[in-house]
Amino acid sequence: MSAWGWGIGVFLLLIIFLPLYFILRKPKLETINQNFQQDVKVVSQETQQGEKAININTDVVSEIEKLYELKQKGILSEEEYNNRKTKILNS
């Protein structure tokens, strides 16, 4: 076979097999896209849960700080402070 024969043969292979490759590859790309979208949903849910936990923790800290201030001012006794702090931490 001459160089032209090889060139035409390669060209025909490209015309036939490249479209087939992309057609057969499409379902794989759709699966990858679906998996990616599911991962994004999971990360989003975990982020929301983390934000809720942070908000709850900051509320607990601020409540304990208020109780501490009341104890420092002499409004709460040590025992009252410890009881209320325990209730807050257990809730």
C-alpha positions as CSV (number, residue, x, y, z in Angstrom):
1,M,0.0,0.0,0.0
2,S,1.3,3.5,-0.8
3,A,1.4,6.4,1.5
4,W,-1.8,7.7,0.0
5,G,-3.5,4.4,0.8
6,W,-2.4,4.6,4.4
7,G,-3.5,8.2,4.7
8,I,-7.0,7.4,3.3
9,G,-7.3,4.4,5.5
10,V,-6.4,6.4,8.6
11,F,-8.8,9.2,7.6
12,L,-11.6,6.8,7.1
13,L,-10.9,5.2,10.5
14,L,-11.1,8.6,12.1
15,I,-14.3,9.4,10.3
16,I,-15.9,6.2,11.5
17,F,-14.5,5.5,14.9
18,L,-14.3,9.0,16.4
19,P,-18.0,9.6,16.2
20,L,-18.6,6.1,17.6
21,Y,-16.3,6.8,20.5
22,F,-18.1,10.0,21.4
23,I,-21.5,8.4,21.1
24,L,-20.5,5.5,23.3
25,R,-18.8,7.8,25.8
26,K,-21.8,10.0,26.3
27,P,-23.6,7.8,28.9
28,K,-20.4,7.7,30.9
29,L,-20.3,11.5,31.0
30,E,-23.9,11.6,32.1
31,T,-23.1,9.2,34.9
32,I,-20.2,11.3,36.0
33,N,-22.4,14.4,35.9
34,Q,-25.1,12.7,38.0
35,N,-22.5,11.5,40.6
36,F,-21.1,15.1,40.7
37,Q,-24.6,16.5,41.3
38,Q,-25.2,14.0,44.1
39,D,-21.9,14.9,45.7
40,V,-22.8,18.6,45.5
41,K,-26.1,17.9,47.3
42,V,-24.3,15.9,50.1
43,V,-21.8,18.6,50.6
44,S,-24.5,21.2,50.7
45,Q,-26.5,19.2,53.3
46,E,-23.4,18.7,55.4
47,T,-22.5,22.4,55.2
48,Q,-26.0,23.3,56.4
49,Q,-25.8,20.9,59.3
50,G,-22.4,22.3,60.2
51,E,-23.8,25.8,60.2
52,K,-26.7,24.8,62.5
53,A,-24.2,23.2,64.9
54,I,-22.1,26.3,64.9
55,N,-25.2,28.4,65.6
56,I,-26.2,26.1,68.5
57,N,-22.7,26.2,69.9
58,T,-22.6,30.0,69.8
59,D,-26.0,30.2,71.5
60,V,-24.7,27.9,74.3
61,V,-21.5,29.9,74.7
62,S,-23.4,33.2,74.9
63,E,-25.8,31.8,77.5
64,I,-23.0,30.5,79.7
65,E,-21.2,33.9,79.3
66,K,-24.4,35.6,80.5
67,L,-24.7,33.3,83.5
68,Y,-21.0,33.9,84.3
69,E,-21.6,37.7,84.2
70,L,-24.6,37.3,86.6
71,K,-22.4,35.2,88.9
72,Q,-19.6,37.8,88.8
73,K,-22.2,40.5,89.7
74,G,-23.3,38.4,92.7
75,I,-26.8,37.9,91.3
76,L,-26.3,34.1,91.0
77,S,-24.6,31.9,93.6
78,E,-21.9,29.4,92.6
79,E,-24.4,26.6,93.0
80,E,-27.1,28.3,90.9
81,Y,-24.5,29.1,88.2
82,N,-23.3,25.5,88.0
83,N,-26.9,24.1,88.0
84,R,-28.0,26.4,85.1
85,K,-24.7,25.8,83.2
86,T,-25.3,22.0,83.5
87,K,-28.9,22.4,82.2
88,I,-27.6,24.4,79.2
89,L,-24.9,22.0,78.4
90,N,-27.2,19.0,78.7
91,S,-29.9,20.5,76.4
